[in-house]
Amino acid sequence: MVCRIDHNQMGTGEKKWLKSLYHFSFAGYENPDNIRFGALRVLNDDLISPGRGFDPHPHSNMEIVTYVVEGQLTHGDSMGNKRTLSRGDMQYMSAGTGLLHSEFNLGEETLRLLQIWILPDRKGNPPEYGDHEFHPEDRKNTWLHMVSPESGKAPIRLHQDVNLYALELEEDLETEFPVGPGRQAYLVQIEGSARINGTVLEPKDALETVEIDLKIRAIRNCHFLVIEMSKDPVVAR
């Protein structure tokens, strides 16, 4: 199965300083047929105005990953961490038994980020924070492996059988993304447009695939994020 998700059909939320696109049920967007995809529970595409952001708020028993698309993200938390990240960088938290964190745009341009929540494979992990600065050339026309399970070798490791990859593919180039037996993947067309398995995706569209490899051709310069995972994950209850 390969299914395109038109961004115009996704949930939305808007404040004076925040504009959000909800890939799955979140906040005021409730769709009982669109709660999660495997262990992927939340994927929000957020635009945050300069000088604004999310005040300290709690999380628990969730693996949270934030991918910066444009602008600068400043993170703070109850463990004493404070960091500012830019385009292509990623922060992660294993919220575990609970923590407080804040996210602000202290820069001068609009901040765009993808906020991703992954259901952990067990409850009660100790809270943990980390981040990684990735170089643009590492994702230019090649898949950059950013996140893996605990047993993997990516720079960021989560408490779940999930892998995250980024790619910036130049116009007219082609590539593939393998999705093996018992695996599935969720692709976000962050920027540009592409033809994937015969279907055209425009900016902010998404695609679900179950056990079917993806064949990708860039129509315009592209930027992708792919969350690859088990088809039948073990998730905390």
Phi, psi and chi 1 to 4 in degrees:
 res  aa     phi    psi   chi1   chi2   chi3   chi4
   1 MET       -  129.3  179.0 -164.5   78.7      -
   2 VAL  -128.3  125.3  176.6      -      -      -
   3 CYS  -133.0  123.1  177.6      -      -      -
   4 ARG   -83.0  139.8  171.0 -179.2  172.4  -95.0
   5 ILE  -116.4  112.6  -59.0  102.3      -      -
   6 ASP   -71.8  128.2 -172.2  -32.6      -      -
   7 HIS   -63.2  -23.3   72.5  -83.4      -      -
   8 ASN   -69.7  -15.2  -66.6  -58.8      -      -
   9 GLN   -99.3    1.2  -55.6  -58.1  -44.0      -
  10 MET   -82.6  166.0  -64.1  177.9 -174.7      -
  11 GLY   -73.4  156.6      -      -      -      -
  12 THR  -135.6  156.4   58.8      -      -      -
  13 GLY  -146.4  144.8      -      -      -      -
  14 GLU  -149.0  132.9 -171.0  163.9   -2.2      -
  15 LYS  -123.7 -179.3  -59.3  178.3 -179.4  179.4
  16 LYS   -61.8  -30.7  -71.0 -176.9  177.7 -179.9
  17 TRP  -114.0   -3.1   57.4  -87.9      -      -
  18 LEU  -137.5  129.7  172.3   66.1      -      -
  19 LYS  -126.4  123.3 -173.9  173.7 -177.6  179.6
  20 SER  -124.4  146.2  -61.2      -      -      -
  21 LEU  -118.0  121.2 -167.4   64.5      -      -
  22 TYR  -102.3  115.2  -57.1  138.7      -      -
  23 HIS   -74.0  -27.9  -72.4 -119.7      -      -
  24 PHE  -133.4  166.3  -57.9   95.5      -      -
  25 SER   -51.0  129.5  -66.4      -      -      -
  26 PHE  -165.5  141.1 -170.8   85.7      -      -
  27 ALA    52.8 -123.7      -      -      -      -
  28 GLY   -80.5   -4.0      -      -      -      -
  29 TYR   -95.7  107.9  168.4   57.4      -      -
  30 GLU  -118.6  116.8  -61.9 -179.0    6.4      -
  31 ASN  -135.7  104.5 -178.2  -13.7      -      -
  32 PRO   -61.7  -17.9   20.8  -31.9      -      -
  33 ASP   -91.9    1.7  -63.2  -37.9      -      -
  34 ASN  -141.1   62.7 -170.7   30.3      -      -
  35 ILE   -89.2  -44.5  -59.2  -63.8      -      -
  36 ARG  -162.7  168.9   63.6 -174.9  175.1  102.1
  37 PHE  -127.0  100.1 -178.4   66.8      -      -
  38 GLY    62.1 -130.2      -      -      -      -
  39 ALA   -82.7   -5.0      -      -      -      -
  40 LEU   -81.5  110.1  176.3   58.8      -      -
  41 ARG   -99.3  -36.9  172.4   59.4 -172.5   87.6
  42 VAL  -137.3  137.1  168.0      -      -      -
  43 LEU  -144.1  105.5 -158.3  161.9      -      -
  44 ASN  -111.7  132.5  -64.0  -15.7      -      -
  45 ASP  -101.3  102.8 -167.4  -28.9      -      -
  46 ASP  -107.9  140.4  -69.8  -21.8      -      -
  47 LEU  -115.4  120.6  -64.1  172.8      -      -
  48 ILE  -119.6  127.0  -58.2  171.9      -      -
  49 SER   -69.7  154.3  -62.5      -      -      -
  50 PRO   -56.2  139.0  -25.3   35.3      -      -
  51 GLY    78.7    4.9      -      -      -      -
  52 ARG  -123.3  172.5  -57.3  -58.0  -61.6  -91.5
  53 GLY   164.9 -167.1      -      -      -      -
  54 PHE   -98.7  119.4  -58.7   96.3      -      -
  55 ASP   -64.9  166.3  -70.2  -38.0      -      -
  56 PRO   -52.6  131.2  -28.6   36.6      -      -
  57 HIS  -148.8  156.6   56.6  -79.3      -      -
  58 PRO   -89.7  153.3   31.5  -35.0      -      -
  59 HIS  -141.4  153.4  -72.6  -73.2      -      -
  60 SER  -153.4  151.6   62.0      -      -      -
  61 ASN    46.6   52.4  -66.6  -48.4      -      -
  62 MET  -151.8  141.2 -168.0   67.7   70.5      -
  63 GLU   -93.9  119.3  -54.7  -68.7  -72.4      -
  64 ILE  -119.4  125.6  -60.1  174.4      -      -
  65 VAL  -124.0  135.3  175.7      -      -      -
  66 THR  -124.9  125.3  -55.0      -      -      -
  67 TYR  -110.5  122.2 -176.4   61.3      -      -
  68 VAL   -86.0  124.1 -178.8      -      -      -
  69 VAL   -95.5  -48.2  178.7      -      -      -
  70 GLU  -146.4  149.0  -70.2  -70.3   -8.6      -
  71 GLY    87.3 -160.6      -      -      -      -
  72 GLN  -128.8  134.1  -67.8 -174.9  -35.0      -
  73 LEU  -112.1  125.7  167.1   66.3      -      -
  74 THR  -110.4  119.6  -62.6      -      -      -
  75 HIS  -105.2  142.0  162.1   96.4      -      -
  76 GLY  -140.1  151.1      -      -      -      -
  77 ASP  -149.7  172.8   62.2   44.6      -      -
  78 SER   -73.9   -4.8   53.9      -      -      -
  79 MET   -92.7    0.6  -63.9 -177.0  -70.2      -
  80 GLY    94.1    4.9      -      -      -      -
  81 ASN   -79.7  141.5  -62.3  -63.3      -      -
  82 LYS  -148.7  121.2 -173.5  168.1 -175.6  179.7
  83 ARG  -145.3  150.2  -72.5  -83.2  -73.5  156.9
  84 THR  -119.3  127.7  -62.8      -      -      -
  85 LEU  -121.0  155.8  -57.9  173.7      -      -
  86 SER  -124.4 -172.2  -59.1      -      -      -
  87 ARG   -48.6  129.7  178.5  177.9  172.5   87.9
  88 GLY    85.0   -7.6      -      -      -      -
  89 ASP   -84.7  163.2  -63.5  -22.6      -      -
  90 MET  -140.1  138.1 -178.8  172.0  -79.0      -
  91 GLN  -116.2  155.3   71.0  168.1   33.1      -
  92 TYR  -144.8  151.2   65.8   97.2      -      -
  93 MET  -137.7  133.4  -65.0 -169.6  -52.3      -
  94 SER   -97.1  100.3 -179.6      -      -      -
  95 ALA   -67.3  -31.3      -      -      -      -
  96 GLY    49.2 -126.2      -      -      -      -
  97 THR   -73.2   -5.2   53.4      -      -      -
  98 GLY   128.1  140.9      -      -      -      -
  99 LEU  -159.6  168.2   54.7   76.3      -      -
 100 LEU  -112.1  142.3  -63.5  171.9      -      -
 101 HIS  -148.4  160.5   86.0  127.4      -      -
 102 SER  -130.3  154.3   62.2      -      -      -
 103 GLU  -137.7  124.0  -66.4  175.5  -58.6      -
 104 PHE  -134.2  152.4  -82.0   91.2      -      -
 105 ASN  -101.9   97.9  176.1    8.8      -      -
 106 LEU   -96.3    6.9  -58.6 -179.1      -      -
 107 GLY   -87.2 -170.0      -      -      -      -
 108 GLU  -105.9   -1.3  -62.5 -179.7   -7.7      -
 109 GLU  -124.4  162.5   62.0  178.7  -64.2      -
 110 THR   -59.6  135.4  -62.0      -      -      -
 111 LEU   -94.8  127.2  165.8   64.1      -      -
 112 ARG  -114.8  130.2 -178.4 -177.0  174.9 -167.3
 113 LEU  -143.0  157.0   57.2   82.4      -      -
 114 LEU  -107.3  118.8  -60.1 -177.7      -      -
 115 GLN  -101.2  124.5 -177.6  179.2  160.9      -
 116 ILE  -125.5  127.0  -59.1  158.0      -      -
 117 TRP  -112.4  128.0  -66.0   10.0      -      -
 118 ILE  -115.8  131.1  -55.1  -71.2      -      -
 119 LEU   -69.5  128.9  -63.2  167.3      -      -
 120 PRO   -74.5  164.5   29.6  -35.1      -      -
 121 ASP   -84.0   -7.2   57.1   10.2      -      -
 122 ARG  -159.5  156.5   59.6 -172.8 -179.8  -86.1
 123 LYS   -91.8  162.6  -69.3 -175.0  176.6 -179.8
 124 GLY    83.1   16.3      -      -      -      -
 125 ASN   -66.9  149.4  -68.6  -54.6      -      -
 126 PRO   -66.6  141.4   22.6  -32.4      -      -
 127 PRO   -59.0  144.4  -21.9   32.9      -      -
 128 GLU  -150.2  142.2 -178.7 -178.2    2.1      -
 129 TYR  -128.9  147.3  169.7   83.1      -      -
 130 GLY  -161.9  168.3      -      -      -      -
 131 ASP  -152.8  167.0   55.0   56.8      -      -
 132 HIS  -149.2  133.7 -163.3   86.0      -      -
 133 GLU   -95.1  117.9  -62.8 -180.0    6.4      -
 134 PHE  -101.7  142.9  -67.3   96.9      -      -
 135 HIS   -86.8  137.8  -59.9  -67.1      -      -
 136 PRO   -54.6  -36.9  -24.5   33.7      -      -
 137 GLU   -67.2  -19.4   58.7  -91.3   21.6      -
 138 ASP   -75.3  -15.3  -68.9  -22.0      -      -
 139 ARG  -116.7    7.2   61.7  179.6  178.7  -90.6
 140 LYS   -78.6  109.9 -176.7  176.4 -179.7 -179.5
 141 ASN    60.1   23.0  -60.3  -36.7      -      -
 142 THR  -151.8  146.2 -172.7      -      -      -
 143 TRP   -71.2  126.4  -69.4  106.6      -      -
 144 LEU  -100.4  116.7  171.0   60.9      -      -
 145 HIS   -85.1  110.5 -167.0 -171.9      -      -
 146 MET  -103.1  -35.0  -60.8  180.0  -67.6      -
 147 VAL  -132.3  139.8  173.9      -      -      -
 148 SER  -140.4  172.6   69.8      -      -      -
 149 PRO   -66.1  174.4  -15.6   28.4      -      -
 150 GLU   -56.2  -33.6  -66.6  172.5  -82.7      -
 151 SER   -81.7   -4.6   58.8      -      -      -
 152 GLY   -87.0 -170.8      -      -      -      -
 153 LYS  -123.7    9.5  -63.1 -178.8  178.8  179.5
 154 ALA   -70.1  160.0      -      -      -      -
 155 PRO   -60.3  -29.3  -22.6   32.6      -      -
 156 ILE  -115.6  132.7  -62.8  169.7      -      -
 157 ARG  -129.8  131.0  -60.3  171.8 -164.5  176.4
 158 LEU  -114.5  165.5  -57.6 -178.3      -      -
 159 HIS   -87.1   60.0  -59.9  -63.3      -      -
 160 GLN  -170.8  154.1 -175.5   51.9  -94.0      -
 161 ASP   -80.9   79.2 -177.6    5.6      -      -
 162 VAL  -145.9  146.5   61.7      -      -      -
 163 ASN  -129.9  140.2  -64.4  -83.4      -      -
 164 LEU  -120.2  136.4  -88.5   69.4      -      -
 165 TYR  -131.5  147.1  -60.7   83.6      -      -
 166 ALA  -122.9  153.6      -      -      -      -
 167 LEU  -153.8  134.1  166.9   67.9      -      -
 168 GLU  -113.0  113.8  -67.8 -167.7   40.4      -
 169 LEU  -111.5  125.8 -172.2   65.6      -      -
 170 GLU   -73.2  152.4  -66.6  178.0  -59.1      -
 171 GLU   -49.0  134.3 -176.2  174.6  -32.8      -
 172 ASP    76.6   -4.7  -68.5  -28.9      -      -
 173 LEU   -83.1  157.3  -66.5 -174.7      -      -
 174 GLU  -125.1  152.2  -61.7 -179.8   -5.2      -
 175 THR  -155.4  175.5 -169.9      -      -      -
 176 GLU  -131.2  155.5  -65.5 -171.4    3.2      -
 177 PHE  -129.0  115.8 -173.7   88.1      -      -
 178 PRO   -78.9  139.2   28.1  -33.6      -      -
 179 VAL  -131.2  101.5 -177.2      -      -      -
 180 GLY   -80.3  179.7      -      -      -      -
 181 PRO   -57.6  136.6  -24.2   34.4      -      -
 182 GLY    75.0   10.0      -      -      -      -
 183 ARG  -121.5  159.3  -50.9  -63.3  -67.7 -178.9
 184 GLN  -147.6  164.2   60.4 -174.6   24.3      -
 185 ALA  -147.4  150.2      -      -      -      -
 186 TYR  -121.8  118.2 -166.6   87.2      -      -
 187 LEU  -107.5  135.0  176.9  146.0      -      -
 188 VAL  -111.7  125.0 -178.5      -      -      -
 189 GLN   -84.3   89.6  179.9   84.1   44.6      -
 190 ILE   -69.0  -48.1  -59.9  173.6      -      -
 191 GLU  -141.3  156.1  -63.7  166.3  -44.7      -
 192 GLY    77.0 -172.2      -      -      -      -
 193 SER  -137.0  153.4   63.2      -      -      -
 194 ALA  -150.1  158.1      -      -      -      -
 195 ARG  -105.4  120.2 -175.1  175.7  -62.7  -83.4
 196 ILE  -124.1  117.2  -56.8  178.0      -      -
 197 ASN    49.5   40.4  -71.3   31.6      -      -
 198 GLY    87.1   -3.7      -      -      -      -
 199 THR  -111.2  136.4  -61.3      -      -      -
 200 VAL   -88.6  130.1  173.9      -      -      -
 201 LEU  -113.2  134.8  -89.6   67.7      -      -
 202 GLU  -105.8  171.0  -61.6  -65.0  -15.5      -
 203 PRO   -51.9  133.2  -27.8   36.3      -      -
 204 LYS    78.8   -1.8  -61.2 -166.3  175.3 -175.8
 205 ASP   -70.7  168.6  -73.0  -11.1      -      -
 206 ALA  -139.7  172.2      -      -      -      -
 207 LEU  -150.9  136.2 -178.9  147.1      -      -
 208 GLU  -108.7  136.6  -64.5  176.3   -6.8      -
 209 THR  -136.0  137.9  178.3      -      -      -
 210 VAL  -122.5  111.6  178.8      -      -      -
 211 GLU    60.5   23.5  -61.6 -178.1  -34.1      -
 212 ILE  -128.2  125.7  -63.5  177.1      -      -
 213 ASP   -64.5  152.0  -63.7  -12.7      -      -
 214 LEU  -104.8  131.7  -61.0  179.3      -      -
 215 LYS  -111.2  119.0  -63.5 -177.7  178.7 -179.7
 216 ILE  -120.2  133.1  -57.9  168.7      -      -
 217 ARG  -129.5  126.3 -178.9  178.2 -178.9  -85.8
 218 ALA   -77.1  122.7      -      -      -      -
 219 ILE   -82.4  -45.2  -62.1  172.5      -      -
 220 ARG  -127.7  161.3  -62.2 -168.1  -57.3  -86.4
 221 ASN   -44.6  128.9  -72.0   -7.8      -      -
 222 CYS  -117.7  155.5  -69.1      -      -      -
 223 HIS  -137.8  118.5 -173.6 -174.0      -      -
 224 PHE  -118.7  152.7  -56.1  101.7      -      -
 225 LEU  -127.8  132.6 -175.6   75.9      -      -
 226 VAL  -123.7  130.4  173.2      -      -      -
 227 ILE  -107.3  110.8  -58.3  108.2      -      -
 228 GLU  -107.0  137.9 -172.8  -87.7  -13.4      -
 229 MET  -158.0  172.8   68.2 -160.4   92.7      -
 230 SER   -66.2  144.0  170.1      -      -      -
 231 LYS   -70.4  -29.3 -179.2 -178.4  172.4 -177.0
 232 ASP  -128.8   73.8  -61.4  -60.2      -      -
 233 PRO   -71.9  153.7   30.3  -37.5      -      -
 234 VAL   -86.7  119.0  175.0      -      -      -
 235 VAL  -123.3  148.1  -62.9      -      -      -
 236 ALA   -64.3  138.3      -      -      -      -
 237 ARG  -110.6      -  -60.2  -66.4 -176.9 -178.4
